[in-house]
Amino acid sequence: MHPEDGIGTFSLHHRGIEWIEMNDISTPPATPITEEQVYAALRDCYDPELPVNIVDLGLVYGITIVDDWVGVKMTLTTPGCGLADLIVERVRKKILSIPGVHDGDVRLVWQPAWHPGMMSEAARQQLEIKG
């Protein structure tokens, strides 16, 4: 963009304010981010009290991807979990580590309430739970 274009910005350069190119603010990733990439990253996030990742535990309820932003809707095994902030921060760091992701949010929800039936077969086997 150029000042004469009159598109989106204005110049006060003589007062020390630089031009901001709209493309410099947020550019969608060259390769679209996929749910598979997000789930793969989240499989490296573990519940600190159980040796199972949050995906196989059934804690991830949904993923939303908009350009370079990823949102994760998830729950915990219990609403009173004292490690909630730690888990949420780990999940956020994992999604931000995905190539092309520049921002992300983690939303904790309590409905539907988590129960052991939400775990994958692999998680049940790992925890030796009969299903």
N, C-alpha and C positions, 0 to 999 in steps of 0.2 A: 504494500500500500504506500501511497505517497500523499503528502498533504493536499495536493490538488484533487485527489480522488474524492475527497469528502466522505469517505466510507469509514464509519465506526470510531474514529479518533480525531483529535484536534491537536494543534501544536501550540505549546507555549515555550518553544525551544529557547527563545530569547530570555525566558525567565528560568532557565535551567531544567525544564521538564522535557524529557526525551519522548520520542514517539514510541508507542507500544504497538507492535504488529499483532493483529488478532491471532495469527497462526502461532505466535510465540506463547500464547496463554495456554492452549490445550490442543494438542494434535492427536487424533486417534492413532492407535498403534498401527504399524505397517501390516502386521499379521494379526488378525482378530484373536482376541483371547477367548478360549473355549472353556466350557464347564469341565471338560476332562482335565485340563490343566489345573483348574482350581481344585477339583477333587484330589488330583495327584498331590498337590502341595499340602492339602489338609490331611492327607494320610500320614504326613510327617508330624502332625500335632497329636500329642497324647494327653489323655486325662492323667494328671499327676498321681492319682491314687490307683489307677488301673493300667496294666501294660497293654492297652488297646488304643488304637487311634480313634479320633472323634468321628470319623466317617463310619468305620465298622461298628462303633458303639451306637450309631443311629442318632447322633446328636445334631447333625447338619440337616436342617429342614428345607433349605432352599438357597439357591445362588442366583444373583442377578448381575448381569454384565452390561454396562453401558459405556461404550468406547473404551477408555482406559481406567474406568472405575469398576470395582467389584464389591458387591454387597453379599454378606453371608448372614442368613437367618438360621439361628441355632438355639439349642437349649442345653441344659446341663442335667446330670443324673438326678440332682436335687436342687430345689430353689435356694436352700440354705447353704450351698457350697461356699466355703470360705476362700476357695481359690478361683472364684469366678473372674475377678479382674485379671489374674495371671493368665488364665486360659484365653480370655478374650484378647489380651495383648499378644499372646503367641499366635493366635489365629490371624490377627491383623498383620503381624510381621510376616507371616507365611504368605498371605495374599499379596502383600507389597513386594515380595521377593520374586513374584512371577514376572518374566520379561514382558514389558509393555504396560504393566499395571502401575499407575501413578498415584492412585488414591483408592481407598477402600474403607468400608465400614462393617462392623460386626454388630448384629442386633440380637440380643438375648430375648427369647420368648418362653413362656411357660405353658402355652396351650398349643398343641396337645401335650399333656404331661408325658415325660419320658417314662418308658418301662422296659424291662429286659427283652421283651418280644421285639423291640425295634433293632436289636443288634443283628449283625450279619451272622451267618452260620460260622464263618471263620472266627469271629469274636467269641461266639458261644463255645466253640471248641477250645480256643485259647484260654478262656476262663473256666473251662470244664463245666459248663452249664448245660444240662440236658434240655432239649427243646422239644 
